[in-house]
Amino acid sequence: MKRKLIFAGAFLLMAWSFSSCESLFQNCKMCATNVYENGTLTIAGSEAEYCGTDLVAKEAVPDITYGSTVTKVECR
């Protein structure tokens, strides 16, 4: 019976560690793509959670400027 409890506990711990974005080893942030015109926020994108390499890739996206319109990815 003890062996079954140990296996069940180990399984739950492993399942939590593989599915959780808020694990001890990953950095997670909420990011949105926002559009500014003349320094004023005109379009606020919906936020999504990014972790690990997805977060690094999202934060590496450069600002796009077209005339007085700037599109940028902002993470908090």
N, C-alpha and C positions, 0 to 999 in steps of 0.2 A: 504494500500500500504506500509506503514511504517513497518507493521508487517511482510510482505513478505520479505522486504529487511533485516530486523533483522534476520529472519530465514535463509535466504540465506547466510548472512555474518557468522552466527554461524556455519552453515553447512560447509562452506569453511574453516573456522578456525579449526574445528574439523577434517576435511579431511586432512588438511595440517599437523596437529599435530600427527595424527596416522600414516601417510605414510612417514614422513620426518625422515631420520636417523640423520640429523643435528638439532635435536630439542634442546631446552634449557636444558633438563635434561639428555641427553645421551652423552656419550663420544664415538666418532667414530675415527677409524684409518684405514689406508690401511696396510694390512699384506700380506706377501709373505713367502713361504717356500723355503729357499735357501740352496744349498749344497756347502760346502767348502772342499777342499782337500789341506792339508798342509798349511792352512791359506789363500788360494787363492780361490776366488769365481769361481766355475766351472759350476754350474747350477743355474740360477736365475729363480725362480718361478714367475708366473703371480700374480699380486696384486689383492686383492679383499677388499671391504670395510666391516668392522665388527663393530658392535655397541652393547652397553649394555652387556648382559650376553654372547653373542656370542664372543665379544671381550675378555672378561675375560677368557673364555674357551680357546680361541686361544692363548692368551699370557701365559697360564698355561702349554702349551705343552712343555715338557722338550727337551733339545738338545739330539740328538741321535748320538752317536759316534761309528763308526765301523772302527777300524784301524786308518788310518790318515784322514778318511772322517767324517765330521761333518755335520749333517742336522739340521737346526734350523729355527724357525719361527721368522721373524723380522717384527716389526710393526713401522710405522712412523706416 
